[in-house]
Amino acid sequence: MSIVLDKDQGVESELEERIGLECPYCGVYAHMSPQSVPDAAALLRDKPKHVGLVYQCDACHAPVFLRFTVREYAGNRVELQRNFVELERPKERFAFSYLPKHTEVLFREALTCYSNNSFNAFASMCRRAAASAYEVLGEGGKLRAFEEVMVAQDIVEIDDDTFQPIKDVLFSTGQQEDLPILNRAQAGILLEVMKDMFYQCFVRRGKLTRAIKVRRFFVSEEEDSKRQSA
């Protein structure tokens, strides 16, 4: 179903159907209600290829800007494609406190690139963040990370041809200019693989170590209490 802006009648009923997406401000998956739409007469005069519409998040009431492609200019009507591009994407979350400091800085910048739809800059920063992580992991660290990534590929059943660019970004030894060019779908896979690799190599270990320390502390406290009361 397309979205139609009419010069005389304004917005037709199709646009009144609310869109559901994750808000880039509050992070809640919520309905978006149309808040501000361009003047149809101006669009018919200038005939741009893309049109921006402002929606309002029903959860936090923040304005969310979406870009639509024009399907057709016909008479007094502007018909838009139903698909849209989110110009402000939600920030990706991760347990950064468990990452080595240098790796954390690089991965934060990588996620910023991803949120800004700069997918090949994202790939470059992932390469740097991964190299930093391998150095911290020490001898055999890169092999361990590779094994975790291969397990992830097997779990989600991604074929080798599709997964090869991901492995090239993370494990090839070529120069930065040799990195593959990633599209949105490939960047999304790389994002989830990076999160999983860092979780397995750092976050899981950190959380487990912390949990065991807490358990040992309470056991020690209990034993001290028993000795004092004896």
Sequence and secondary structure as in RCSB ss.txt:
>XXXX:A:sequence
MSIVLDKDQGVESELEERIGLECPYCGVYAHMSPQSVPDAAALLRDKPKHVGLVYQCDACHAPVFLRFTVREYAG
NRVELQRNFVELERPKERFAFSYLPKHTEVLFREALTCYSNNSFNAFASMCRRAAASAYEVLGEGGKLRAFEEVM
VAQDIVEIDDDTFQPIKDVLFSTGQQEDLPILNRAQAGILLEVMKDMFYQCFVRRGKLTRAIKVRRFFVSEEEDS
KRQSA
>XXXX:A:secstr
  EEEETTTEE GGGGS EEEE TTT  EEEEEEEE   HHHHHHH  SEEEEEEEETTT  EEEEEEEEEEEET
TEEEEEEEEEESS       GGGS HHHHHHHHHHHHHHHTT HHHHHHHHHHHHHHHHHHH TTHHHHHHHHHH
HHHHHHT  HHHHHHHHHHHH  S GGGS    HHHHHHHHHHHHHHHIIIIIHHHHHHHHHHHHHHHHHHHHHH
HHHH 
